[in-house]
Amino acid sequence: RGRTYYVDYNTRTTTWQKPTVETIRNFQERTTANLEERSHQHQRRFLLQGGRQGDGGGGEGGCGSDDELGPLPEHWDKRTLPNGRVYFVNHKSRVTQWKDPRRSMVDPLPLPFG
């Protein structure tokens, strides 16, 4: 004769121990806390247009007056990672890049050969 095991189809897990009201309650509390944290992380992953998320970057379509390159082009936003590295977001095309988009407007194009 085999040993009885229990299946939780919600979490796709199995256990040898019979679930009790207490173990179910503990699991629900852990799951709720984990779900709230995952929900918060999910919401933070989106780039808000016209809003800030406290990441230390400048506002959309511009940056601080202390920047010698002037304002960012339309739809661009300057963001800063927790480690201090700066990156740029184009909200219209939903693209991020390390290179300042103002530099590509200033950098001269290569001359044709000949």
N, C-alpha and C positions, 0 to 999 in steps of 0.2 A: 504494500500500500504506500502511496506517495504522501508527501508532506503538503499540507494546505498552505496556499499563499493567497495574497489579496492583491487585487488589481484596482488602481485608481485610473479610470479612463479619462478623467479630466487632465491629469498631469502625465499620463502615459508612464506611470511608475508601478513597480510591484514591491511588496514587502512580505516578510514572513510573520510580522506582528499584526494582530487584529486591530484595526483602527478603533479608537475609543473617542468619546466626545471631546476629551481633553486634547488628544493628539490632533483631531480635526480642527479644534479651535486654535491651537498653536500654529498649525499650518496656515489657517486662514489669516491670522494676524501677520505672519511672515509674508504671505502672498500679497496682502493689502499694502504693507509697507514697501515691498519690492515693486508692486505695480505703481504706486504713487511716485517712487523715485524714477522708474522707467518712463512714466508719463511726463514727468518734469524734464528729463533728459530729451525726450522726443520733441517736446515743445521748444526747447532751447536750440534744437538743430536747425530750425528754420530761420531764414534771414527776414527780419521784419522790414518792410518798406516804410520809410518815414518815421521809424521808431528805433529805440536803442535797446540793447540787451545788457548793458553794463560791461561790455568787453573792452572798453577803453578806446574804441575807434572813434572817428569823426562822424558827423552826420552824413546822410546820403546826399550826393551831388555837391559836396564841398568838404572843406577841412578847416582847421584852425587858421587864424590870421598869421601865426608864427611860421607857416610853411612858405619857404621861398619859391616854390614852384606854382603857387597860386591855387585856386580852387580846382577840385576834381571835375572831370567832364560829367555831363548829365548822366544820371543813373548809376554812378560809381560811388562806392563807399570805402573808407579806409577802416580796417579792423586790426586789432592787436590780440595776439594769442597770449595765454597766461605766461608763457616764457619770454614775452616781449617782442617776438618777431611780428612784423607788420605784413599784412596781406591786403589785397584789394578785391572788392566784390562788384560785379556788374549785375545789378538787379534786373535789368531788362533781358539780358541774354542768360542770366543765371550761371555766370562763370566766375571763378575765383582765380587769382594769379598772384605771384610774388612780386612781379615787376610793376612799378608805378605806371599807370596808363598815361600820365602826363609826360613821362620820359620818352615814350614812343612818339609823342607829338613834338618833342624838342629835338630828339636825336635826328641828325640829318640822314636822309636816305642815301644808300650807296650810289655813286655815279655809274652810269653805264660804261662798259669797256669800250674804248676806242674813241 
